[in-house]
Amino acid sequence: MAINRSLIVWMPGVVAALIADTAVAGTLVAQIKDRNGNPVQNAVVYAVPVTGRAPAVKPDATAIVEQSYYKFEPFVSVVQVGTKVRFPNRDRTEHHVKVLSGPTVFEHRVYTRREPEAVLLDKPGQVTLQCLIHDWMSAHVYVVDTPWFGKTGKNGSVVIEGVGTGEHNVFVAHPSLLLPGQVTPAMPRRLSFDASTVQVVEARLDLVPKAEPTRRQPSLYYE
């Protein structure tokens, strides 16, 4: 298993676990930090082949962005081009979901517990959502033209497995970094993968992430 040691960075436990295991496909490990060196949650990391095309999305690929306790869950999503996204409303109150910016424009007008028709996201880019009734409710869906993607957790790290053989450009995006509608790479880095490669990278973004919207207590008629 090939480890690119020149790119190894501090990630407690993650690197050691990967080195100890035998990789069956290329693996990308990323650690994302803010300008103060703190881990960044909800950073989207994805790898795009330099030559050729990535495998197409599965025909039945579906993601869910639900409304629950007056909050979009999840706040940040990442899907492959060609994925359908559902927007179920778990609240008893009405919501009105609208795209503020992005390559795919749609709107689900006022609805309660019924679920509107799923939306096909067939163009790459950042889709920014808002509820027009509860203006604090916002969310972001990143649509990428590759199946090799992930999103950082609270520790700022993400592991992406099964990366195809060959050279890939690795990108990082985050709602606090990019202007709406853009998917300009924050960290373009070209890496080579084969069936036994683990590439470990770090990106420090010039931002301090804004806190994502929090859940709010439902009204008395909430079920």
Secondary structure, DSSP 8 states (H G I E B T S, - for coil): -EE-GGG----TTHHHHHHHS--SSEEEEEEEE-TTS-B-TT-EEEEEESSS------TT-EEE-EE-SSSEESSEEEEETTEEEE--B-SSS-EEEEEEESSS--EEEEESSS----EEE-S-EEEEEEESSSTT-EEEEEEESSS-EEE--TTSEEEEEEE-SEEEEEEEE-TTTS-TT----SS-EEEEE-TTEEEEEEEE-S-------------TT--
